[in-house]
């Protein structure tokens, strides 16, 4: 079984790969972006970028990188890992608990796919399908080496978002950058 053991510094470098891909994609689209990754005020909200649309409306984006979902050989097993507890030994909050972004950009590094999801809608989806619904095959609680969080099955989530007119977009980065 493959594990995902990295130091904090290694994890930051992995995350930077997805952030760089995101920034390059926004540039490709002609969007104005402001990188706030190193600004303490935005870090507290777990926000990486401010993105300005053509009409100058602004939305916030948090970018996450996942090196393992692309290895799942059956698509129905592929899932987002939405971190609830960053360190189970000390019960530190994961990004699920404090992220205030508008859009979550979740990058599958192996398949070079970036998923763009309305963060508030995804939180509602998780809360509903994990805590309230009898349909328990959409979200489960999973443990990593040192963290815990919600495993959100991508195919079912995408279909539900599309059926309910919620924002969920998948971009094959090999085709655009």
Buried (B, 14 or more C-beta within 10 A) or exposed (E): EEEBEBEEEEEEEBBEBBBBBBBEBBEEEEBEBEEBBEBEEBEEBBBBBBBBEEEEEEBBBBBBBBBBBBEBEEEEEBBBBBBBBBEBEEEEBBBBEEBBBBBBBBBBBEBBBBBBBBBBBBBEBBEBBBEEEEEEEBBEEBEBEBBBBBBBBBEBBBEBBEEEEBBBEEBEBEEEB
